[in-house]
């Protein structure tokens, strides 16, 4: 089975996710710049693969499964890396990664029952804000503005809180919207 371009881009995003985290751990300014560039390129592949899939009808079951997984992996690993550097509060990792694991678990249970759960509008907004927040914090880090009080750090804090709020809301939304699947499986 040949992979279409959207799925190739999604797989590239999956490969780039651990690269971002590794680069963040190097703790050198050049490595942080590289992490930012790789993260932004990976985030852009998310937009491009979706556009190509819709425009050319290259939507596949593999893509429906891998695309949200790639997003979760990219954001989770980057968020963990930023928290390890002290740029994000450690507890926020639990919220972000916990939500991603719960929703992935729900999707797996649903798939076992023969039901495909597609991302919701709230989930897409959540992913976009998370990607913005991660990119912004990486930029603050390379510009060494993350510890300086002011507008730049305020925008970072605000984006982080919006990402966290959307993360929690989207988790509740996924479980509420798919409660019939859970009930059917006796949960």
C-alpha positions in Angstrom: 0.0 0.0 0.0 1.5 3.3 -1.1 1.3 6.3 1.2 -0.3 9.4 0.0 1.3 12.8 0.6 -0.8 13.8 3.6 0.1 10.5 5.3 3.8 11.0 4.5 3.6 14.5 6.0 1.9 13.1 9.1 4.6 10.4 9.5 7.3 13.2 9.1 5.5 15.1 11.9 5.7 11.9 14.1 9.4 11.7 13.4 10.0 15.4 14.1 8.3 15.2 17.5 11.1 13.5 19.4 13.7 15.5 17.5 12.1 18.7 19.0 12.3 17.2 22.5 16.0 16.1 22.1 17.0 19.5 20.7 15.3 21.2 23.7 17.4 19.1 26.1 20.7 20.2 24.5 20.1 23.6 26.3 22.3 25.6 23.9 20.8 28.6 22.0 21.5 27.0 18.6 19.7 23.9 19.6 16.7 25.9 20.9 16.5 27.7 17.6 16.7 24.4 15.8 13.9 23.0 18.1 11.8 26.0 17.3 12.3 25.7 13.6 11.6 21.9 13.6 8.5 22.4 15.7 7.1 25.2 13.4 7.8 23.1 10.3 6.1 20.1 12.0 3.1 22.3 12.9 2.9 23.6 9.4 2.8 20.0 8.0 -0.4 19.6 10.0 -2.1 22.4 8.0 -0.6 21.2 4.7 -1.6 17.5 5.1 -5.2 18.4 6.0 -5.4 20.8 3.0 -4.0 18.2 0.6 -6.3 15.5 2.0 -9.4 17.6 1.5 -8.5 19.2 -1.8 -7.5 16.0 -3.6 -9.7 13.6 -1.7 -6.7 11.8 -0.2 -8.5 11.1 3.0 -7.7 7.7 4.4 -8.5 5.7 7.5 -4.7 5.6 8.2 -4.7 9.4 8.0 -7.7 9.8 10.2 -5.9 7.7 12.8 -2.4 9.0 12.5 -3.0 12.8 12.1 -4.5 13.4 15.6 -1.9 11.0 17.0 0.9 13.0 15.4 -0.5 16.2 16.8 -0.7 14.8 20.3 2.8 13.4 20.1 4.3 16.7 18.8 2.6 18.9 21.4 3.1 16.5 24.3 6.8 16.0 23.7 7.4 19.7 23.2 5.4 20.6 26.3 7.4 18.1 28.3 10.7 19.5 27.0 9.6 23.0 27.9 8.6 22.0 31.4 11.9 20.2 31.9 13.6 23.5 31.0 11.4 25.3 33.6 9.7 27.3 30.9 6.2 25.7 31.6 5.0 24.7 35.0 5.5 21.0 35.6 1.8 20.4 36.5 0.7 21.6 33.1 2.4 18.6 31.6 0.0 16.4 33.5 -3.0 18.2 32.2 -1.8 18.2 28.6 -0.4 14.7 28.4 -3.2 13.2 30.6 -5.9 14.6 28.3 -4.1 13.3 25.2 -3.8 9.8 26.8 -7.5 9.8 27.8 -8.7 10.9 24.4 -6.4 8.5 22.6 -7.7 5.7 24.9 -11.3 6.7 24.1 -10.5 6.6 20.4 -8.9 3.2 20.7 -11.9 1.8 22.6 -14.2 3.3 20.0 -12.1 1.8 17.2 -12.3 -1.6 18.9 -16.1 -1.2 18.7 -15.9 -0.2 15.1 -16.5 3.5 15.6 -14.2 6.1 14.2 -14.0 9.2 16.4 -12.9 12.2 14.4 -11.4 15.4 15.9 -14.0 18.0 17.0 -13.9 21.7 16.3 -12.9 22.3 19.9 -10.1 19.7 19.6 -8.8 21.5 16.5 -8.8 24.8 18.3 -7.1 23.2 21.3 -4.4 21.8 19.0 -3.8 25.2 17.3 -3.6 27.1 20.6 -1.3 24.5 22.1 1.0 24.7 19.0 1.0 28.5 19.2 1.8 28.4 22.9 4.6 25.9 22.5 6.1 28.0 19.6 5.7 31.2 21.5 7.5 29.8 24.6 10.3 28.4 22.4 10.7 31.8 20.8 10.7 33.5 24.2 13.4 31.0 25.3 15.7 31.6 22.3 15.3 35.4 22.7 15.8 35.0 26.5 12.6 36.9 27.2 10.9 34.1 29.2 12.1 35.4 32.6 11.5 39.1 31.9 8.2 40.5 33.1 6.3 42.4 30.4 4.0 42.0 27.5 6.0 39.1 25.9 5.7 37.0 29.1 2.1 38.0 29.6 1.2 36.8 26.1 3.0 33.5 26.8 1.1 33.1 30.1 -2.2 33.9 28.4 -1.6 31.5 25.6 -0.7 28.7 28.1 -3.8 29.3 30.1 -6.1 29.3 27.0 -4.4 26.1 25.8 -5.0 24.5 29.2 -8.6 25.6 29.4 -9.3 24.3 25.8 -7.5 21.1 26.7 -9.8 20.4 29.6 -13.0 21.5 27.8 -12.2 19.4 24.7 -11.6 16.3 26.9 -15.0 16.7 28.5 -16.5 17.4 25.1 -15.0 14.2 23.6 -16.3 12.0 26.4 -19.7 13.7 26.5 -20.1 13.5 22.7 -19.1 9.8 22.7 -20.9 8.7 25.8 -23.1 6.3 23.7 -19.9 4.4 22.6 -18.8 4.2 26.2 -22.3 3.0 27.3 -22.4 0.4 24.5 -19.1 -1.0 25.8 -20.4 -1.1 29.4 -18.3 1.8 30.7 
